[in-house]
């Protein structure tokens, strides 16, 4: 009977974890600038942004940068992004040259207190 009770508790804990998720997500806004100046769609073009966990083991976030230069990382369940390190790439859509993919040189660190991350187009590789 004792092993049955332990099994029931284990199943309940696993179910509760799956139902509630891991928690601890942080809603983060990525702000794109160019040389420290605000992003301009007319000048800088359409941009796509991809953020992937640095270890490649977690979810990635891909989307188009908004006209105001922001990209919201809200997480797969709109519960925020789990803190950690992320690799970022920016795709610049140029009508004459086609899409160009550039990387942010250093991983981006998201902590529980992170609210905004700035990516400077002038520093991309």
Biopython code that builds the backbone (N, CA, C, O; Angstrom):
import numpy as np
from Bio.PDB.StructureBuilder import StructureBuilder

atoms = [
    (1, "UNK", "N", (0.820, -1.197, 0.000)),
    (1, "UNK", "CA", (0.000, 0.000, 0.000)),
    (1, "UNK", "C", (0.860, 1.256, 0.000)),
    (1, "UNK", "O", (0.517, 2.261, -0.621)),
    (2, "UNK", "N", (2.009, 1.180, 0.722)),
    (2, "UNK", "CA", (2.885, 2.338, 0.792)),
    (2, "UNK", "C", (3.430, 2.698, -0.594)),
    (2, "UNK", "O", (3.502, 3.876, -0.942)),
    (3, "UNK", "N", (3.816, 1.685, -1.390)),
    (3, "UNK", "CA", (4.356, 1.967, -2.724)),
    (3, "UNK", "C", (3.278, 2.560, -3.628)),
    (3, "UNK", "O", (3.588, 3.372, -4.500)),
    (4, "UNK", "N", (2.020, 2.169, -3.435)),
    (4, "UNK", "CA", (0.925, 2.749, -4.200)),
    (4, "UNK", "C", (0.761, 4.224, -3.859)),
    (4, "UNK", "O", (0.547, 5.046, -4.750)),
    (5, "UNK", "N", (0.859, 4.568, -2.567)),
    (5, "UNK", "CA", (0.751, 5.968, -2.148)),
    (5, "UNK", "C", (1.873, 6.808, -2.735)),
    (5, "UNK", "O", (1.637, 7.925, -3.196)),
    (6, "UNK", "N", (3.096, 6.279, -2.723)),
    (6, "UNK", "CA", (4.246, 6.995, -3.297)),
    (6, "UNK", "C", (4.026, 7.193, -4.792)),
    (6, "UNK", "O", (4.320, 8.263, -5.325)),
    (7, "UNK", "N", (3.515, 6.175, -5.470)),
    (7, "UNK", "CA", (3.255, 6.278, -6.912)),
    (7, "UNK", "C", (2.197, 7.330, -7.216)),
    (7, "UNK", "O", (2.339, 8.104, -8.163)),
    (8, "UNK", "N", (1.141, 7.360, -6.416)),
    (8, "UNK", "CA", (0.078, 8.336, -6.611)),
    (8, "UNK", "C", (0.620, 9.754, -6.410)),
    (8, "UNK", "O", (0.308, 10.649, -7.195)),
    (9, "UNK", "N", (1.424, 9.964, -5.371)),
    (9, "UNK", "CA", (2.010, 11.281, -5.115)),
    (9, "UNK", "C", (2.920, 11.680, -6.268)),
    (9, "UNK", "O", (2.890, 12.829, -6.711)),
    (10, "UNK", "N", (3.732, 10.745, -6.761)),
    (10, "UNK", "CA", (4.644, 11.040, -7.874)),
    (10, "UNK", "C", (3.857, 11.445, -9.117)),
    (10, "UNK", "O", (4.214, 12.415, -9.786)),
    (11, "UNK", "N", (2.797, 10.715, -9.430)),
    (11, "UNK", "CA", (1.970, 11.044, -10.592)),
    (11, "UNK", "C", (1.322, 12.415, -10.428)),
    (11, "UNK", "O", (1.270, 13.196, -11.378)),
    (12, "UNK", "N", (0.831, 12.709, -9.231)),
    (12, "UNK", "CA", (0.209, 14.014, -8.987)),
    (12, "UNK", "C", (1.219, 15.151, -9.144)),
    (12, "UNK", "O", (0.899, 16.191, -9.722)),
    (13, "UNK", "N", (2.429, 14.956, -8.634)),
    (13, "UNK", "CA", (3.462, 15.994, -8.768)),
    (13, "UNK", "C", (3.857, 16.219, -10.220)),
    (13, "UNK", "O", (4.016, 17.360, -10.651)),
    (14, "UNK", "N", (4.017, 15.141, -10.972)),
    (14, "UNK", "CA", (4.346, 15.275, -12.397)),
    (14, "UNK", "C", (3.210, 15.976, -13.129)),
    (14, "UNK", "O", (3.453, 16.871, -13.939)),
    (15, "UNK", "N", (1.987, 15.582, -12.854)),
    (15, "UNK", "CA", (0.834, 16.219, -13.499)),
    (15, "UNK", "C", (0.738, 17.695, -13.167)),
    (15, "UNK", "O", (0.447, 18.511, -14.042)),
    (16, "UNK", "N", (0.978, 18.046, -11.910)),
    (16, "UNK", "CA", (0.937, 19.440, -11.496)),
    (16, "UNK", "C", (2.020, 20.250, -12.196)),
    (16, "UNK", "O", (1.776, 21.380, -12.619)),
    (17, "UNK", "N", (3.225, 19.674, -12.321)),
    (17, "UNK", "CA", (4.317, 20.359, -13.020)),
    (17, "UNK", "C", (3.958, 20.585, -14.483)),
    (17, "UNK", "O", (4.187, 21.671, -15.016)),
    (18, "UNK", "N", (3.399, 19.573, -15.136)),
    (18, "UNK", "CA", (3.022, 19.724, -16.546)),
    (18, "UNK", "C", (1.898, 20.736, -16.717)),
    (18, "UNK", "O", (1.892, 21.502, -17.681)),
    (19, "UNK", "N", (0.949, 20.744, -15.787)),
    (19, "UNK", "CA", (-0.183, 21.653, -15.887)),
    (19, "UNK", "C", (0.233, 23.100, -15.666)),
    (19, "UNK", "O", (-0.208, 23.993, -16.390)),
    (20, "UNK", "N", (1.085, 23.335, -14.661)),
    (20, "UNK", "CA", (1.463, 24.704, -14.325)),
    (20, "UNK", "C", (2.675, 25.181, -15.090)),
    (20, "UNK", "O", (2.929, 26.385, -15.136)),
    (21, "UNK", "N", (3.443, 24.270, -15.700)),
    (21, "UNK", "CA", (4.646, 24.669, -16.412)),
    (21, "UNK", "C", (5.774, 24.895, -15.431)),
    (21, "UNK", "O", (5.616, 24.730, -14.222)),
    (22, "UNK", "N", (6.918, 25.277, -15.980)),
    (22, "UNK", "CA", (8.087, 25.471, -15.128)),
    (22, "UNK", "C", (8.021, 26.796, -14.401)),
    (22, "UNK", "O", (8.652, 26.956, -13.356)),
    (23, "UNK", "N", (7.273, 27.750, -14.928)),
    (23, "UNK", "CA", (7.153, 29.048, -14.278)),
    (23, "UNK", "C", (8.434, 29.842, -14.382)),
    (23, "UNK", "O", (9.394, 29.423, -15.029)),
    (24, "UNK", "N", (8.438, 30.983, -13.743)),
    (24, "UNK", "CA", (9.651, 31.782, -13.727)),
    (24, "UNK", "C", (9.965, 32.487, -15.021)),
    (24, "UNK", "O", (11.094, 32.940, -15.210)),
    (25, "UNK", "N", (9.004, 32.598, -15.924)),
    (25, "UNK", "CA", (9.254, 33.260, -17.190)),
    (25, "UNK", "C", (9.344, 34.767, -17.022)),
    (25, "UNK", "O", (8.738, 35.346, -16.121)),
    (26, "UNK", "N", (10.114, 35.392, -17.908)),
    (26, "UNK", "CA", (10.328, 36.835, -17.882)),
    (26, "UNK", "C", (9.863, 37.413, -19.220)),
    (26, "UNK", "O", (10.420, 37.045, -20.254)),
    (27, "UNK", "N", (8.857, 38.311, -19.243)),
    (27, "UNK", "CA", (8.508, 38.955, -20.509)),
    (27, "UNK", "C", (9.587, 39.988, -20.845)),
    (27, "UNK", "O", (9.867, 40.888, -20.052)),
    (28, "UNK", "N", (10.189, 39.846, -22.033)),
    (28, "UNK", "CA", (11.317, 40.700, -22.416)),
    (28, "UNK", "C", (11.009, 41.390, -23.738)),
    (28, "UNK", "O", (10.467, 40.781, -24.661)),
    (29, "UNK", "N", (11.364, 42.674, -23.815)),
    (29, "UNK", "CA", (11.261, 43.422, -25.062)),
    (29, "UNK", "C", (12.674, 43.617, -25.605)),
    (29, "UNK", "O", (13.556, 44.113, -24.903)),
    (30, "UNK", "N", (12.881, 43.223, -26.863)),
    (30, "UNK", "CA", (14.142, 43.484, -27.540)),
    (30, "UNK", "C", (13.962, 44.777, -28.318)),
    (30, "UNK", "O", (13.007, 44.920, -29.082)),
    (31, "UNK", "N", (14.875, 45.716, -28.124)),
    (31, "UNK", "CA", (14.832, 47.003, -28.818)),
    (31, "UNK", "C", (16.002, 47.052, -29.793)),
    (31, "UNK", "O", (17.153, 46.860, -29.400)),
    (32, "UNK", "N", (15.705, 47.308, -31.065)),
    (32, "UNK", "CA", (16.738, 47.384, -32.095)),
    (32, "UNK", "C", (17.067, 48.845, -32.366)),
    (32, "UNK", "O", (16.179, 49.673, -32.570)),
    (33, "UNK", "N", (18.374, 49.143, -32.364)),
    (33, "UNK", "CA", (18.865, 50.478, -32.701)),
    (33, "UNK", "C", (19.937, 50.319, -33.780)),
    (33, "UNK", "O", (20.375, 49.204, -34.063)),
    (34, "UNK", "N", (20.354, 51.425, -34.376)),
    (34, "UNK", "CA", (21.434, 51.399, -35.369)),
    (34, "UNK", "C", (22.422, 52.496, -35.024)),
    (34, "UNK", "O", (22.139, 53.680, -35.208)),
    (35, "UNK", "N", (23.594, 52.094, -34.517)),
    (35, "UNK", "CA", (24.595, 53.070, -34.095)),
    (35, "UNK", "C", (24.110, 53.912, -32.932)),
    (35, "UNK", "O", (24.507, 55.068, -32.790)),
    (36, "UNK", "N", (23.255, 53.339, -32.101)),
    (36, "UNK", "CA", (22.710, 54.067, -30.962)),
    (36, "UNK", "C", (21.484, 54.901, -31.294)),
    (36, "UNK", "O", (20.829, 55.425, -30.393)),
    (37, "UNK", "N", (21.168, 55.028, -32.574)),
    (37, "UNK", "CA", (19.997, 55.799, -33.012)),
    (37, "UNK", "C", (18.789, 54.877, -33.148)),
    (37, "UNK", "O", (18.954, 53.685, -33.408)),
    (38, "UNK", "N", (17.578, 55.407, -32.978)),
    (38, "UNK", "CA", (16.380, 54.568, -33.110)),
    (38, "UNK", "C", (16.315, 53.880, -34.478)),
    (38, "UNK", "O", (16.721, 54.444, -35.495)),
    (39, "UNK", "N", (15.801, 52.664, -34.476)),
    (39, "UNK", "CA", (15.580, 51.907, -35.710)),
    (39, "UNK", "C", (14.614, 52.656, -36.605)),
    (39, "UNK", "O", (13.617, 53.210, -36.142)),
    (40, "UNK", "N", (14.925, 52.665, -37.910)),
    (40, "UNK", "CA", (14.041, 53.263, -38.904)),
    (40, "UNK", "C", (13.811, 52.238, -40.007)),
    (40, "UNK", "O", (14.744, 51.854, -40.713)),
    (41, "UNK", "N", (12.585, 51.804, -40.150)),
    (41, "UNK", "CA", (12.274, 50.818, -41.189)),
    (41, "UNK", "C", (12.642, 51.353, -42.565)),
    (41, "UNK", "O", (13.141, 50.603, -43.404)),
    (42, "UNK", "N", (12.404, 52.640, -42.812)),
    (42, "UNK", "CA", (12.737, 53.219, -44.117)),
    (42, "UNK", "C", (14.240, 53.178, -44.382)),
    (42, "UNK", "O", (14.660, 52.895, -45.505)),
    (43, "UNK", "N", (15.043, 53.451, -43.380)),
    (43, "UNK", "CA", (16.494, 53.498, -43.540)),
    (43, "UNK", "C", (17.135, 52.115, -43.378)),
    (43, "UNK", "O", (18.010, 51.738, -44.158)),
    (44, "UNK", "N", (16.697, 51.362, -42.363)),
    (44, "UNK", "CA", (17.340, 50.100, -42.009)),
    (44, "UNK", "C", (16.710, 48.878, -42.668)),
    (44, "UNK", "O", (17.301, 47.799, -42.655)),
    (45, "UNK", "N", (15.523, 49.030, -43.241)),
    (45, "UNK", "CA", (14.854, 47.922, -43.909)),
    (45, "UNK", "C", (14.026, 47.075, -42.957)),
    (45, "UNK", "O", (14.000, 47.306, -41.748)),
    (46, "UNK", "N", (13.352, 46.090, -43.533)),
    (46, "UNK", "CA", (12.588, 45.130, -42.734)),
    (46, "UNK", "C", (13.568, 44.192, -42.051)),
    (46, "UNK", "O", (14.562, 43.777, -42.647)),
    (47, "UNK", "N", (13.286, 43.862, -40.809)),
    (47, "UNK", "CA", (14.172, 42.997, -40.039)),
    (47, "UNK", "C", (13.414, 41.831, -39.443)),
    (47, "UNK", "O", (12.281, 41.972, -38.982)),
    (48, "UNK", "N", (14.051, 40.691, -39.460)),
    (48, "UNK", "CA", (13.570, 39.522, -38.739)),
    (48, "UNK", "C", (14.553, 39.227, -37.627)),
    (48, "UNK", "O", (15.743, 39.509, -37.766)),
    (49, "UNK", "N", (14.089, 38.677, -36.549)),
    (49, "UNK", "CA", (14.948, 38.404, -35.404)),
    (49, "UNK", "C", (14.719, 36.984, -34.923)),
    (49, "UNK", "O", (13.581, 36.534, -34.793)),
    (50, "UNK", "N", (15.813, 36.283, -34.661)),
    (50, "UNK", "CA", (15.734, 34.937, -34.094)),
    (50, "UNK", "C", (16.603, 34.886, -32.858)),
    (50, "UNK", "O", (17.778, 35.253, -32.893)),
    (51, "UNK", "N", (16.028, 34.437, -31.785)),
    (51, "UNK", "CA", (16.769, 34.213, -30.545)),
    (51, "UNK", "C", (16.620, 32.745, -30.189)),
    (51, "UNK", "O", (15.507, 32.228, -30.092)),
    (52, "UNK", "N", (17.749, 32.079, -29.995)),
    (52, "UNK", "CA", (17.753, 30.660, -29.636)),
    (52, "UNK", "C", (18.594, 30.488, -28.385)),
    (52, "UNK", "O", (19.567, 31.214, -28.178)),
    (53, "UNK", "N", (18.222, 29.532, -27.553)),
    (53, "UNK", "CA", (19.012, 29.298, -26.358)),
    (53, "UNK", "C", (20.443, 28.967, -26.769)),
    (53, "UNK", "O", (20.663, 28.255, -27.749)),
    (54, "UNK", "N", (21.414, 29.485, -26.019)),
    (54, "UNK", "CA", (22.819, 29.315, -26.359)),
    (54, "UNK", "C", (23.227, 27.842, -26.400)),
    (54, "UNK", "O", (24.105, 27.459, -27.173)),
    (55, "UNK", "N", (22.585, 27.015, -25.563)),
    (55, "UNK", "CA", (22.928, 25.594, -25.554)),
    (55, "UNK", "C", (22.133, 24.790, -26.584)),
    (55, "UNK", "O", (22.366, 23.594, -26.757)),
    (56, "UNK", "N", (21.195, 25.448, -27.263)),
    (56, "UNK", "CA", (20.397, 24.776, -28.278)),
    (56, "UNK", "C", (19.349, 23.828, -27.727)),
    (56, "UNK", "O", (18.718, 23.100, -28.494)),
    (57, "UNK", "N", (19.147, 23.817, -26.419)),
    (57, "UNK", "CA", (18.238, 22.862, -25.799)),
    (57, "UNK", "C", (16.841, 23.410, -25.521)),
    (57, "UNK", "O", (15.927, 22.640, -25.225)),
    (58, "UNK", "N", (16.664, 24.716, -25.610)),
    (58, "UNK", "CA", (15.366, 25.301, -25.287)),
    (58, "UNK", "C", (14.671, 25.839, -26.519)),
    (58, "UNK", "O", (15.141, 25.650, -27.641)),
    (59, "UNK", "N", (13.547, 26.512, -26.306)),
    (59, "UNK", "CA", (12.797, 27.055, -27.438)),
    (59, "UNK", "C", (13.521, 28.244, -28.064)),
    (59, "UNK", "O", (14.321, 28.920, -27.417)),
    (60, "UNK", "N", (13.219, 28.479, -29.336)),
    (60, "UNK", "CA", (13.738, 29.677, -29.997)),
    (60, "UNK", "C", (12.551, 30.593, -30.287)),
    (60, "UNK", "O", (11.399, 30.161, -30.316)),
    (61, "UNK", "N", (12.865, 31.856, -30.499)),
    (61, "UNK", "CA", (11.856, 32.877, -30.750)),
    (61, "UNK", "C", (12.196, 33.544, -32.063)),
    (61, "UNK", "O", (13.304, 34.055, -32.230)),
    (62, "UNK", "N", (11.266, 33.547, -32.992)),
    (62, "UNK", "CA", (11.496, 34.132, -34.308)),
    (62, "UNK", "C", (10.320, 35.021, -34.651)),
    (62, "UNK", "O", (9.167, 34.678, -34.390)),
    (63, "UNK", "N", (10.620, 36.155, -35.232)),
    (63, "UNK", "CA", (9.555, 37.048, -35.660)),
    (63, "UNK", "C", (10.100, 38.275, -36.344)),
    (63, "UNK", "O", (11.310, 38.465, -36.466)),
    (64, "UNK", "N", (9.190, 39.089, -36.780)),
    (64, "UNK", "CA", (9.528, 40.323, -37.464)),
    (64, "UNK", "C", (9.650, 41.446, -36.443)),
    (64, "UNK", "O", (8.861, 41.537, -35.501)),
    (65, "UNK", "N", (10.651, 42.299, -36.645)),
    (65, "UNK", "CA", (10.811, 43.461, -35.771)),
    (65, "UNK", "C", (9.723, 44.467, -36.131)),
    (65, "UNK", "O", (9.508, 44.762, -37.306)),
    (66, "UNK", "N", (9.044, 44.987, -35.127)),
    (66, "UNK", "CA", (7.967, 45.959, -35.329)),
    (66, "UNK", "C", (8.516, 47.278, -35.885)),
    (66, "UNK", "O", (9.703, 47.567, -35.733)),
    (67, "UNK", "N", (7.666, 48.071, -36.523)),
    (67, "UNK", "CA", (8.120, 49.365, -37.065)),
    (67, "UNK", "C", (8.749, 50.296, -36.024)),
    (67, "UNK", "O", (9.543, 51.170, -36.374)),
    (68, "UNK", "N", (8.399, 50.112, -34.753)),
    (68, "UNK", "CA", (9.011, 50.950, -33.713)),
    (68, "UNK", "C", (10.337, 50.381, -33.213)),
    (68, "UNK", "O", (10.922, 50.918, -32.272)),
    (69, "UNK", "N", (10.823, 49.289, -33.840)),
    (69, "UNK", "CA", (12.112, 48.703, -33.475)),
    (69, "UNK", "C", (12.055, 47.713, -32.338)),
    (69, "UNK", "O", (13.099, 47.347, -31.800)),
    (70, "UNK", "N", (10.867, 47.263, -31.948)),
    (70, "UNK", "CA", (10.755, 46.323, -30.837)),
    (70, "UNK", "C", (10.364, 44.929, -31.315)),
    (70, "UNK", "O", (9.776, 44.745, -32.380)),
    (71, "UNK", "N", (10.714, 43.970, -30.485)),
    (71, "UNK", "CA", (10.355, 42.571, -30.687)),
    (71, "UNK", "C", (10.071, 42.024, -29.300)),
    (71, "UNK", "O", (10.936, 42.082, -28.426)),
    (72, "UNK", "N", (8.879, 41.495, -29.086)),
    (72, "UNK", "CA", (8.503, 41.003, -27.756)),
    (72, "UNK", "C", (8.723, 39.502, -27.662)),
    (72, "UNK", "O", (8.222, 38.728, -28.477)),
    (73, "UNK", "N", (9.491, 39.108, -26.640)),
    (73, "UNK", "CA", (9.711, 37.697, -26.340)),
    (73, "UNK", "C", (8.750, 37.336, -25.212)),
    (73, "UNK", "O", (8.985, 37.680, -24.053)),
    (74, "UNK", "N", (7.684, 36.651, -25.550)),
    (74, "UNK", "CA", (6.682, 36.337, -24.529)),
    (74, "UNK", "C", (6.670, 34.868, -24.134)),
    (74, "UNK", "O", (5.973, 34.496, -23.191)),
    (75, "UNK", "N", (7.408, 34.042, -24.816)),
    (75, "UNK", "CA", (7.459, 32.624, -24.475)),
    (75, "UNK", "C", (6.394, 31.829, -25.190)),
    (75, "UNK", "O", (5.426, 32.389, -25.704)),
    (76, "UNK", "N", (6.575, 30.506, -25.222)),
    (76, "UNK", "CA", (5.659, 29.646, -25.964)),
    (76, "UNK", "C", (4.230, 29.642, -25.437)),
    (76, "UNK", "O", (3.295, 29.403, -26.201)),
    (77, "UNK", "N", (4.047, 29.898, -24.160)),
    (77, "UNK", "CA", (2.716, 29.909, -23.560)),
    (77, "UNK", "C", (2.344, 31.317, -23.104)),
    (77, "UNK", "O", (1.476, 31.480, -22.246)),
    (78, "UNK", "N", (2.989, 32.326, -23.665)),
    (78, "UNK", "CA", (2.794, 33.731, -23.262)),
    (78, "UNK", "C", (3.079, 33.952, -21.786)),
    (78, "UNK", "O", (2.518, 34.852, -21.160)),
    (79, "UNK", "N", (3.959, 33.119, -21.236)),
    (79, "UNK", "CA", (4.293, 33.227, -19.819)),
    (79, "UNK", "C", (5.695, 33.793, -19.598)),
    (79, "UNK", "O", (6.198, 33.777, -18.474)),
    (80, "UNK", "N", (6.320, 34.288, -20.647)),
    (80, "UNK", "CA", (7.653, 34.845, -20.519)),
    (80, "UNK", "C", (8.725, 33.875, -20.973)),
    (80, "UNK", "O", (8.445, 32.741, -21.362)),
    (81, "UNK", "N", (9.940, 34.344, -20.912)),
    (81, "UNK", "CA", (11.096, 33.592, -21.367)),
    (81, "UNK", "C", (11.861, 33.089, -20.147)),
    (81, "UNK", "O", (12.094, 33.841, -19.200)),
    (82, "UNK", "N", (12.239, 31.848, -20.171)),
    (82, "UNK", "CA", (13.023, 31.300, -19.068)),
    (82, "UNK", "C", (14.403, 31.963, -19.077)),
    (82, "UNK", "O", (15.046, 32.020, -20.124)),
    (83, "UNK", "N", (14.865, 32.459, -17.935)),
    (83, "UNK", "CA", (16.184, 33.090, -17.883)),
    (83, "UNK", "C", (17.281, 32.167, -18.407)),
    (83, "UNK", "O", (17.228, 30.950, -18.232)),
    (84, "UNK", "N", (18.263, 32.768, -19.047)),
    (84, "UNK", "CA", (19.378, 32.014, -19.613)),
    (84, "UNK", "C", (20.094, 32.835, -20.662)),
    (84, "UNK", "O", (19.841, 34.030, -20.812)),
    (85, "UNK", "N", (20.993, 32.184, -21.389)),
    (85, "UNK", "CA", (21.743, 32.859, -22.449)),
    (85, "UNK", "C", (21.151, 32.493, -23.804)),
    (85, "UNK", "O", (20.768, 31.349, -24.047)),
    (86, "UNK", "N", (21.086, 33.502, -24.686)),
    (86, "UNK", "CA", (20.508, 33.334, -26.008)),
    (86, "UNK", "C", (21.462, 33.835, -27.084)),
    (86, "UNK", "O", (22.154, 34.836, -26.902)),
    (87, "UNK", "N", (21.487, 33.119, -28.210)),
    (87, "UNK", "CA", (22.188, 33.592, -29.398)),
    (87, "UNK", "C", (21.158, 34.339, -30.231)),
    (87, "UNK", "O", (20.009, 33.911, -30.342)),
    (88, "UNK", "N", (21.576, 35.459, -30.818)),
    (88, "UNK", "CA", (20.638, 36.249, -31.620)),
    (88, "UNK", "C", (21.176, 36.435, -33.026)),
    (88, "UNK", "O", (22.362, 36.695, -33.229)),
    (89, "UNK", "N", (20.280, 36.295, -33.993)),
    (89, "UNK", "CA", (20.602, 36.623, -35.377)),
    (89, "UNK", "C", (19.527, 37.563, -35.909)),
    (89, "UNK", "O", (18.351, 37.464, -35.559)),
    (90, "UNK", "N", (19.967, 38.468, -36.755)),
    (90, "UNK", "CA", (19.064, 39.432, -37.379)),
    (90, "UNK", "C", (19.109, 39.191, -38.875)),
    (90, "UNK", "O", (20.188, 39.107, -39.463)),
    (91, "UNK", "N", (17.949, 39.081, -39.490)),
    (91, "UNK", "CA", (17.858, 38.970, -40.943)),
    (91, "UNK", "C", (17.419, 40.320, -41.475)),
    (91, "UNK", "O", (16.351, 40.824, -41.128)),
    (92, "UNK", "N", (18.265, 40.903, -42.329)),
    (92, "UNK", "CA", (17.949, 42.179, -42.966)),
    (92, "UNK", "C", (17.417, 41.851, -44.354)),
    (92, "UNK", "O", (18.104, 41.225, -45.162)),
    (93, "UNK", "N", (16.185, 42.278, -44.624)),
    (93, "UNK", "CA", (15.568, 42.016, -45.925)),
    (93, "UNK", "C", (15.813, 43.213, -46.824)),
    (93, "UNK", "O", (15.229, 44.280, -46.637)),
    (94, "UNK", "N", (16.694, 43.019, -47.809)),
    (94, "UNK", "CA", (17.071, 44.079, -48.749)),
    (94, "UNK", "C", (16.559, 43.697, -50.132)),
    (94, "UNK", "O", (16.858, 42.609, -50.626)),
    (95, "UNK", "N", (15.791, 44.582, -50.760)),
    (95, "UNK", "CA", (15.180, 44.284, -52.066)),
    (95, "UNK", "C", (16.229, 44.029, -53.143)),
    (95, "UNK", "O", (15.985, 43.244, -54.060)),
    (96, "UNK", "N", (17.382, 44.669, -53.053)),
    (96, "UNK", "CA", (18.394, 44.500, -54.099)),
    (96, "UNK", "C", (19.385, 43.375, -53.791)),
    (96, "UNK", "O", (19.839, 42.693, -54.711)),
    (97, "UNK", "N", (19.727, 43.168, -52.523)),
    (97, "UNK", "CA", (20.725, 42.157, -52.145)),
    (97, "UNK", "C", (20.101, 40.856, -51.639)),
    (97, "UNK", "O", (20.791, 39.846, -51.505)),
    (98, "UNK", "N", (18.819, 40.883, -51.363)),
    (98, "UNK", "CA", (18.179, 39.718, -50.779)),
    (98, "UNK", "C", (18.404, 39.685, -49.276)),
    (98, "UNK", "O", (19.014, 40.602, -48.726)),
    (99, "UNK", "N", (17.919, 38.636, -48.595)),
    (99, "UNK", "CA", (18.067, 38.577, -47.141)),
    (99, "UNK", "C", (19.530, 38.365, -46.737)),
    (99, "UNK", "O", (20.246, 37.559, -47.332)),
    (100, "UNK", "N", (19.946, 39.099, -45.724)),
    (100, "UNK", "CA", (21.292, 38.962, -45.178)),
    (100, "UNK", "C", (21.165, 38.634, -43.699)),
    (100, "UNK", "O", (20.475, 39.333, -42.958)),
    (101, "UNK", "N", (21.834, 37.565, -43.273)),
    (101, "UNK", "CA", (21.756, 37.146, -41.876)),
    (101, "UNK", "C", (23.031, 37.591, -41.161)),
    (101, "UNK", "O", (24.144, 37.300, -41.598)),
    (102, "UNK", "N", (22.838, 38.300, -40.057)),
    (102, "UNK", "CA", (23.959, 38.786, -39.261)),
    (102, "UNK", "C", (23.758, 38.347, -37.818)),
    (102, "UNK", "O", (22.630, 38.207, -37.344)),
    (103, "UNK", "N", (24.874, 38.132, -37.132)),
    (103, "UNK", "CA", (24.814, 37.635, -35.749)),
    (103, "UNK", "C", (25.198, 38.699, -34.740)),
    (103, "UNK", "O", (26.048, 39.551, -35.000)),
    (104, "UNK", "N", (24.556, 38.634, -33.585)),
    (104, "UNK", "CA", (24.962, 39.438, -32.442)),
    (104, "UNK", "C", (26.198, 38.730, -31.887)),
    (104, "UNK", "O", (26.136, 37.536, -31.592)),
    (105, "UNK", "N", (27.334, 39.451, -31.737)),
    (105, "UNK", "CA", (28.593, 38.785, -31.389)),
    (105, "UNK", "C", (28.616, 38.076, -30.037)),
    (105, "UNK", "O", (29.259, 37.033, -29.917)),
    (106, "UNK", "N", (27.952, 38.593, -29.036)),
    (106, "UNK", "CA", (27.958, 37.998, -27.697)),
    (106, "UNK", "C", (26.575, 37.440, -27.362)),
    (106, "UNK", "O", (25.562, 37.995, -27.788)),
    (107, "UNK", "N", (26.530, 36.350, -26.604)),
    (107, "UNK", "CA", (25.208, 35.851, -26.172)),
    (107, "UNK", "C", (24.479, 36.909, -25.340)),
    (107, "UNK", "O", (25.097, 37.711, -24.639)),
    (108, "UNK", "N", (23.171, 36.887, -25.440)),
    (108, "UNK", "CA", (22.326, 37.791, -24.658)),
    (108, "UNK", "C", (21.911, 37.053, -23.391)),
    (108, "UNK", "O", (21.391, 35.940, -23.455)),
    (109, "UNK", "N", (22.141, 37.671, -22.257)),
    (109, "UNK", "CA", (21.786, 37.050, -20.969)),
    (109, "UNK", "C", (20.454, 37.609, -20.490)),
    (109, "UNK", "O", (20.299, 38.819, -20.319)),
    (110, "UNK", "N", (19.498, 36.716, -20.277)),
    (110, "UNK", "CA", (18.196, 37.085, -19.718)),
    (110, "UNK", "C", (18.188, 36.632, -18.256)),
    (110, "UNK", "O", (18.390, 35.453, -17.966)),
    (111, "UNK", "N", (17.956, 37.570, -17.346)),
    (111, "UNK", "CA", (17.879, 37.260, -15.914)),
    (111, "UNK", "C", (16.440, 37.500, -15.461)),
    (111, "UNK", "O", (15.644, 38.054, -16.219)),
    (112, "UNK", "N", (16.096, 37.100, -14.257)),
    (112, "UNK", "CA", (14.736, 37.359, -13.766)),
    (112, "UNK", "C", (14.374, 38.841, -13.734)),
    (112, "UNK", "O", (13.191, 39.182, -13.748)),
    (113, "UNK", "N", (15.364, 39.723, -13.691)),
    (113, "UNK", "CA", (15.066, 41.159, -13.642)),
    (113, "UNK", "C", (15.164, 41.850, -15.007)),
    (113, "UNK", "O", (14.949, 43.058, -15.101)),
    (114, "UNK", "N", (15.486, 41.096, -16.064)),
    (114, "UNK", "CA", (15.612, 41.698, -17.397)),
    (114, "UNK", "C", (14.246, 42.126, -17.919)),
    (114, "UNK", "O", (13.303, 41.336, -17.923)),
    (115, "UNK", "N", (14.142, 43.356, -18.351)),
    (115, "UNK", "CA", (12.905, 43.868, -18.958)),
    (115, "UNK", "C", (13.117, 44.213, -20.435)),
    (115, "UNK", "O", (12.211, 44.062, -21.254)),
    (116, "UNK", "N", (14.343, 44.685, -20.766)),
    (116, "UNK", "CA", (14.623, 45.116, -22.131)),
    (116, "UNK", "C", (16.062, 44.743, -22.495)),
    (116, "UNK", "O", (16.974, 44.824, -21.672)),
    (117, "UNK", "N", (16.233, 44.334, -23.748)),
    (117, "UNK", "CA", (17.545, 44.033, -24.303)),
    (117, "UNK", "C", (17.699, 44.903, -25.542)),
    (117, "UNK", "O", (16.767, 45.018, -26.338)),
    (118, "UNK", "N", (18.871, 45.518, -25.713)),
    (118, "UNK", "CA", (19.110, 46.362, -26.884)),
    (118, "UNK", "C", (20.072, 45.643, -27.819)),
    (118, "UNK", "O", (21.118, 45.151, -27.397)),
    (119, "UNK", "N", (19.702, 45.587, -29.097)),
    (119, "UNK", "CA", (20.570, 45.050, -30.146)),
    (119, "UNK", "C", (20.887, 46.193, -31.096)),
    (119, "UNK", "O", (19.989, 46.821, -31.659)),
    (120, "UNK", "N", (22.191, 46.456, -31.267)),
    (120, "UNK", "CA", (22.645, 47.537, -32.145)),
    (120, "UNK", "C", (23.052, 46.965, -33.483)),
    (120, "UNK", "O", (24.001, 46.183, -33.555)),
    (121, "UNK", "N", (22.352, 47.339, -34.557)),
    (121, "UNK", "CA", (22.643, 46.829, -35.891)),
    (121, "UNK", "C", (24.077, 47.124, -36.320)),
    (121, "UNK", "O", (24.663, 46.356, -37.084)),
    (122, "UNK", "N", (24.649, 48.231, -35.835)),
    (122, "UNK", "CA", (26.001, 48.616, -36.221)),
    (122, "UNK", "C", (27.049, 47.660, -35.644)),
    (122, "UNK", "O", (28.189, 47.654, -36.108)),
    (123, "UNK", "N", (26.691, 46.863, -34.655)),
    (123, "UNK", "CA", (27.646, 45.966, -34.008)),
    (123, "UNK", "C", (27.508, 44.513, -34.454)),
    (123, "UNK", "O", (28.194, 43.638, -33.926)),
    (124, "UNK", "N", (26.631, 44.246, -35.418)),
    (124, "UNK", "CA", (26.415, 42.886, -35.872)),
    (124, "UNK", "C", (27.567, 42.419, -36.745)),
    (124, "UNK", "O", (28.252, 43.214, -37.389)),
    (125, "UNK", "N", (27.760, 41.100, -36.749)),
    (125, "UNK", "CA", (28.816, 40.502, -37.580)),
    (125, "UNK", "C", (28.213, 39.680, -38.683)),
    (125, "UNK", "O", (28.941, 39.097, -39.487)),
]
sb = StructureBuilder()
sb.init_structure("model")
sb.init_model(0)
sb.init_chain("A")
sb.init_seg("    ")
for serial, (resi, resn, name, xyz) in enumerate(atoms, 1):
    if name == "N":
        sb.init_residue(resn, " ", resi, " ")
    sb.init_atom(name, np.array(xyz, "f"), 0.0, 1.0, " ", f" {name:<3s}", serial, name[0])
structure = sb.get_structure()
